[in-house]
């Protein structure tokens, strides 16, 4: 079964770093733009970062600019996208989901309104907790 699996979440102190991975199982991400979204308790979903299928276009929420970096391997049949998170803050706490959008423009994967269609994928998420 094809799916996206996130990993790398955990508990970290304010100012610390984590690196999240979004791994595709059963398919390659070659023609997919990728987005990272986060959901905190009591808050609306937020589009955190996005990257185009070739990696040349990236986007970030204002709240994470300068602290988070999204990247992907541009080799053929790539299966993993990363989100490096530095200088973490308590307000970064939440469940982080990655999503793969078939042939979608990069910025569409930064929109909190994104909803996966029949050719898209949505991961179960990984929990990030940042303590004060």
Buried (B, 14 or more C-beta within 10 A) or exposed (E): EEBBBBEBBEEBEEEBEBBBBBBBEEBEBBBBBBBBBBBBEEEEBBBBBBBBBEBEBBBBBEEBEEBBBBBBEEEEEBBBBBBBBBEBBEEBBBBBBBBBBBEBEBBBBBBBEBEEEEEBBBBEBBEBBBEE
